[in-house]
Amino acid sequence: MINLNGKIVKEHDASITINNRGLHYGDAVFETMRYGNEKIYFWNDHFLRLKSSLKILKLEGAENFSSNFLKQEISRTIAAQASINSSYRVKLLVWRKTGGKYTPFSNEVEYAIMAEPLASQMYPSNTAAYIIGAYDEHLVSSGELSTLKSNNRLINVLGSVFAKDNGFDNCFLLNEKNNVVEALNGNLFIVSGKTIITPPIHEGCLNGVMRKQLIAIVQSNTEYLIKETSISVMDLHNADEIFITNVIQGIVPVSRYKEEIFEDKVAKVLLQKLNEWVTTN
């Protein structure tokens, strides 16, 4: 079941106009969230990021999107699912109302909420081999728009096609400075000795909710130093560990990049702390 502008409908009955601005111009943003323990994990961070994104896109018509309103709509969507589950992947999609060409007629918004079951309320331990490549046919721009979860995800789609064609589980993305900024579906962290490094937002990486949680966990619960600084391709080769983060999978350790083989000791420690974090916050 889909929540389309507050109306719960079957997926095959959920229809939008062919003139939808998200379809024509990518004039839309979305939030992907994990639901478990009868709550959206890290809700406040998701909500603040959404409101910030809507403001950047001049979608002032979303003023009625209060925290309580959206939580209620998400809860209604989950309750309407055919099978009762304890954990869900929830996607909230918000787009500008139809009208206009590049210049819109309105800054009012419409929305949809979708939910699909997940196997567990806890973040899983990823023990399988995870081989990653580098996708540099197109580059991420180091600017504010790159940090948003907008519908403009062509580089992620093309990178995913490249990864599939070359037998990779994922790929790193580079910006115009040839710095490594993120992976196709998550933020990048590398471990070097007692230091954990992640690219700063101004490099063009997604302003990830899980990225924010990991930084907070490292700062308050570990012996490691966290640094937000640029990462070069050579830094990948010299890293002790590399892992990718997102709110659905949690922490995904990279086992191999080119000829380099990586450990996952720190990733395992952080995963344990992450699962403690979500059950107590």
C-alpha positions in Angstrom: 0.0 0.0 0.0 1.1 3.5 -0.9 0.4 6.8 0.9 -0.3 9.3 -1.9 -0.9 12.8 -0.6 -2.6 11.4 2.5 -4.7 8.8 0.7 -3.8 5.1 1.3 -4.1 3.3 -2.0 -2.9 0.0 -3.6 0.4 0.3 -5.4 -1.2 -0.4 -8.8 -3.8 2.4 -8.1 -1.2 5.0 -7.1 -0.9 7.2 -10.1 0.6 10.6 -10.8 0.2 12.9 -13.8 2.6 12.5 -16.8 3.4 16.1 -16.3 4.9 15.4 -12.8 7.8 17.8 -12.2 9.9 15.1 -10.5 9.6 13.1 -13.7 10.3 16.0 -16.1 12.9 18.0 -14.2 14.0 15.9 -11.2 12.2 18.6 -9.2 11.9 16.4 -6.1 13.7 15.2 -3.0 13.3 12.1 -0.9 14.2 10.5 2.4 15.0 6.8 2.9 14.5 5.7 6.5 14.6 2.6 8.6 11.7 1.8 10.9 12.1 -0.6 13.8 11.2 -0.7 17.5 8.0 1.2 16.6 9.9 4.3 15.5 11.8 5.8 12.7 15.5 5.6 13.6 17.2 9.0 13.8 13.9 10.7 13.0 14.9 14.2 14.0 18.0 14.1 11.7 15.8 12.9 8.8 13.2 15.6 9.4 15.8 18.4 9.7 17.5 17.3 6.5 14.2 17.1 4.7 13.2 20.6 5.8 16.6 22.0 4.9 16.4 20.4 1.4 12.9 21.8 0.8 14.2 25.2 1.8 17.1 25.0 -0.6 14.8 24.0 -3.4 12.4 26.9 -2.6 9.6 24.6 -1.7 8.0 26.9 0.8 4.7 25.2 0.2 5.8 22.4 2.5 5.3 24.6 5.6 2.6 22.2 6.8 5.1 19.3 6.9 5.5 19.3 10.6 7.4 16.5 12.4 4.2 15.1 14.0 2.3 15.2 10.7 4.9 13.3 8.8 5.4 10.7 11.6 1.6 10.1 11.6 1.5 9.7 7.8 4.4 7.2 8.0 2.7 5.3 10.8 -0.5 5.2 8.7 1.4 3.8 5.8 3.1 1.1 7.8 -0.2 0.1 9.4 -1.8 -0.3 6.0 0.8 -2.9 4.7 -0.6 -6.3 3.9 1.9 -8.2 6.1 2.7 -7.0 9.6 6.4 -6.7 10.1 8.7 -5.3 12.8 11.0 -3.5 10.5 10.6 -1.5 7.3 12.4 0.5 4.7 10.4 3.7 4.4 10.7 6.2 1.5 9.2 9.6 1.6 9.2 11.4 -1.8 8.3 15.1 -2.1 7.9 16.9 -5.4 6.8 20.4 -6.6 3.2 20.5 -7.9 2.6 20.2 -11.6 2.8 23.4 -13.7 5.3 25.4 -15.7 8.5 24.5 -17.5 11.8 25.3 -15.8 10.0 28.1 -14.1 7.3 26.5 -11.9 3.8 27.9 -11.5 3.7 27.0 -7.8 6.0 26.1 -4.9 3.3 23.9 -3.4 4.2 20.2 -2.9 2.8 16.7 -3.2 4.2 13.6 -1.6 4.2 9.8 -1.5 5.2 7.4 1.2 6.2 3.7 0.5 7.2 0.9 2.9 8.8 -2.5 2.3 9.7 -5.1 5.0 13.2 -5.6 6.3 14.5 -8.8 7.8 15.5 -7.4 11.2 15.1 -4.4 13.5 18.9 -4.5 14.2 21.6 -3.6 11.7 23.1 -6.8 10.3 26.7 -7.9 10.4 28.0 -7.9 6.8 30.5 -10.7 6.6 30.4 -11.5 2.9 33.2 -10.5 0.6 32.5 -6.9 -0.6 34.5 -5.8 -3.6 34.5 -2.2 -4.7 35.7 -0.3 -7.7 36.0 3.3 -8.7 33.6 5.0 -11.1 35.1 8.1 -12.8 33.3 8.4 -16.1 31.3 11.1 -14.5 32.2 13.2 -11.5 30.3 14.6 -8.5 30.2 18.4 -8.3 31.5 19.7 -5.0 28.5 21.9 -4.2 25.4 22.2 -2.1 23.1 20.4 -4.5 25.2 17.3 -4.5 24.6 17.0 -0.7 20.8 16.7 -1.2 18.8 13.5 -1.7 17.2 14.8 -4.9 15.8 12.8 -7.8 18.8 13.7 -9.9 20.7 10.4 -9.3 22.0 9.7 -12.8 25.6 9.3 -11.6 24.5 6.7 -9.1 22.5 4.9 -11.7 25.3 4.9 -14.3 27.8 4.0 -11.6 25.6 1.0 -10.5 25.4 -0.2 -14.1 29.2 0.0 -14.3 29.6 -1.9 -11.0 27.3 -4.6 -12.2 29.0 -4.9 -15.6 32.4 -5.2 -13.9 31.5 -7.6 -11.0 31.8 -5.0 -8.3 29.5 -4.8 -5.3 29.8 -1.0 -5.2 31.9 1.9 -6.6 33.6 5.0 -5.2 32.6 8.3 -6.7 35.1 11.1 -7.3 34.6 14.9 -7.5 36.1 17.4 -10.0 39.2 17.6 -7.7 39.7 13.9 -8.1 39.0 13.4 -4.4 37.0 10.3 -3.4 33.7 11.6 -1.9 31.4 8.7 -1.3 30.2 5.3 -2.6 27.2 4.8 -4.9 24.8 4.2 -2.0 26.4 5.6 1.1 29.1 7.7 2.8 32.7 6.7 2.9 34.9 6.1 6.0 38.5 4.9 6.1 40.5 3.8 9.1 44.2 4.7 9.3 45.8 3.6 12.6 43.7 5.2 15.4 42.1 7.8 13.0 38.8 7.4 11.2 38.5 9.7 8.2 35.4 10.8 6.2 35.1 13.4 3.5 33.7 16.8 4.5 30.2 17.8 3.2 31.7 20.6 1.0 33.5 17.9 -1.1 30.1 17.0 -2.5 29.2 13.9 -0.5 25.6 13.3 0.6 24.7 14.8 3.9 24.1 11.3 5.2 22.0 10.7 8.4 24.1 7.5 9.2 27.2 9.5 8.6 26.2 11.9 11.3 25.4 9.0 13.7 28.8 7.4 13.1 30.7 10.6 13.7 28.8 11.1 17.0 29.4 7.5 18.1 33.2 7.7 17.3 33.5 11.0 19.2 31.7 9.8 22.3 32.2 6.1 22.5 35.6 5.0 21.1 39.3 5.5 21.4 39.5 6.7 17.8 39.9 10.2 16.4 37.4 11.3 13.8 38.6 13.6 11.0 36.6 15.2 8.2 39.1 15.8 5.5 39.6 15.1 1.8 40.4 11.5 0.8 42.6 10.7 -2.3 42.7 7.5 -4.3 46.1 6.8 -2.7 44.5 7.1 0.8 42.3 4.2 -0.2 45.3 2.0 -1.0 47.0 2.9 2.3 43.9 2.5 4.5 43.7 -0.3 7.2 39.9 -0.5 6.8 37.2 1.0 4.5 33.5 0.9 5.2 30.4 2.4 3.7 27.4 3.7 5.7 23.7 4.3 5.1 20.6 4.1 7.2 19.3 0.9 5.7 22.4 -1.3 5.8 24.2 0.4 8.6 27.9 -0.3 8.2 29.2 -2.3 5.2 32.9 -3.1 5.4 34.9 -3.2 2.2 37.0 -6.4 1.8 38.8 -5.5 -1.4 39.7 -2.6 -3.6 41.9 -3.5 -6.6 44.7 -5.5 -5.1 44.2 -4.2 -1.5 42.6 -6.5 1.1 41.1 -4.8 4.2 40.3 -5.7 7.7 36.9 -5.1 9.4 37.8 -5.0 13.1 36.8 -1.4 13.6 33.6 -1.8 11.5 32.5 -4.6 13.8 33.1 -2.6 16.9 31.2 0.4 15.5 28.3 -1.9 14.3 27.9 -3.2 17.9 27.8 0.4 19.2 25.4 1.4 16.5 22.9 -1.3 17.4 23.2 -0.2 21.1 22.7 3.4 19.9 19.4 2.6 18.1 17.9 0.7 21.0 18.6 3.4 23.6 17.9 6.6 21.6 
